């Protein structure tokens, strides 16, 4: 019984992985960029970056322009 449960579990997670990959492939670039910005902000708010790792001025400008254009 345990072997069958493990196989069923693996098959489910394979289906989950396929669905996630499909969602990523089909997602519009705007959504992916918005998600990237969100992840960046979460990491920044949790101080995951050292001072030397902070984004340069160009990245900040790009982010601000994109947010203001798509808000």
Secondary structure, DSSP 4 states (H G I P E B T S, - for coil): -HHHHHHHHHHHHHHHHHHHHHHHHHS-HHHHHHHHHHHHHHHHHTT-S-GGGSPPHHHHHHHHHHHHHH-
